[in-house]
Every structure is written in structure tokens, then in C-alpha cells.
Amino acid sequence: MSETLLVLTTLPDRASADTLATRLVEEHLAACVNILAPCESVYRWQGAVETASEIPLLIKTTRDRYPALEAVVQTLHSYEVPELIALPITCGLPAYLDWVAVSVTMPNQPPPVIA
């Protein structure tokens, strides 16, 4: 079974967060996307310190589906260099991790082997 990942990104507004989250789930690239409350980000961009209100997303997927997920994020995201960080999930409820793996399996593929 492919490693489960938690992918983090931020979007500039709720509409773009909704669009990206829906697309990722519809295309079996994410099992679930949590759209969090707006936060204030402080960062350095092109030599200046900037601040912006952003919408964080928590995306659950697998390592096998990450390259396609990354391509969709880069296509839909309005930022020149979007935040996109994938963290391995080293522990978790086995039934939940199995659900993630099954959820990101494309309909014409065999389901993953769940031990």
C-alpha cells in the first residue's frame, strides 16, 4: 500500500479553496480536504516582508497520487510559487488510512491491498 500523506497548501480566498478542494476529491487525488478558517500569513517575497489573509487546506492523499495532485495545484493555483508541502503520516487509525488509499484509487484501477 502506498504511503499516506498530509499535504498542506494555502489559497488566497474561499472560492479558490473550494474549487481546488472539490477538484482534488472529484479526480480521486485526495480522499478528503479540510478547508480551514482564514489565517494571516507573514512571509518574505521578492525581498520584501509581506502579509496576506489566506485559507489553509489540509489534503489527505497517498504518495502514488501526489504527482498528479501537485500538477492540479500548480494549474489551478493563482500564486507564482504556491506553498505545497507533503508530510508522511507515520501513524494513524488503520481503518482511516485504508479509507484514504481506497478513496484515491481511480475507478478503473484495482483497489489497493489492505493488510
N, C-alpha and C positions, 0 to 999 in steps of 0.2 A: 504494500500500500504506500502511496506517495505521502511524503511528509506534509503535515498540516501547517499552514502559515497564517499569521495575523499580519495583514497589510495595512499600513497607515497612509493616509493622504489628507489633504485639506483642499477645500474648494472655496471660491470667493463668495458664493451665495447659496441659498437654499435650493433655488431652481436647478442650478448646475449640479448640486449634490444629489438631488432627487433623480435627475436624468442619468447621471453616472451610476448610481446605486441600482436603479432599475435595469439598466442595460447589462451590468455585470451579472445580475441574477438571471435575467432572461436568457443570456447567452451561456449559462452554466459555467461562468468564470468565477463566481462567488456563490457560496451556499447562503450567506447572509451578509448584509451590510448594515451596520449601525450608523445612523446619522445623528451626530451629537449636537448639543447646543452650540451656538456661536461662541468663539473664543477670540481673544485678542492675541495676535502673534507679533513678536518683535524680532526682526531679522536684519541682516546686512545684505543689501542687494546693490550691485554696481557701485560699491564704495560708500554707500550712504546707509545709515540706520533708518529702517522703515517700520511702520506699524500698519496692521490691517486686521479687520474683522474677518474671520474665516470659519468655515464649517468643517469640523473634523469627521472623517469616516474611518470606521473600523471594519475591515473586509476580511472575511474568513474564506480561505481557498486552500489549494494544495500547490506544492512545488511544481507538479506537472502542468498545472493550468496557469502558473504565474506569467510565463512569457506572453501568452495571449492576453491576459489581464493587463499587463504593462502596455501592450500595444494599444488597447482600447483607451486606457487612461491617457496616454500621450496624444491620441487622436481627439478625444473629447475635451481635454483639459485646456483652459484658457491661458494658463501660465506658461511662460517660455521654458522654465525649468520647474515642473511640479515636484512637490515633496512626494516621494514614493519609496517607502521603507517596508521591507518584509522581514518579519521576525519569526523564527521557528517556534512552534508550540511544542514544548518538550514534555508536558504532562497535561492531562485533561480527562474528563469523563469519556471512557472508551466509546460509549454509545453516541455521544455528541461528535467525536472525531470521526466515527464511522459515517454519521449522517453527513458531515461536511464532504467526505470523499465521495459518497454516493450522489450528493446534490450537484457536484461539479462534473459528474460523468455525463458526457454527451449522450443523447438518447440512442444513437446508433452504435454506441460502444458497449462492450460487456461491462457489467458493474465490477468495481474493484473487489478483490478477495479480502474479506473481513475476517480476521483471525479471532 
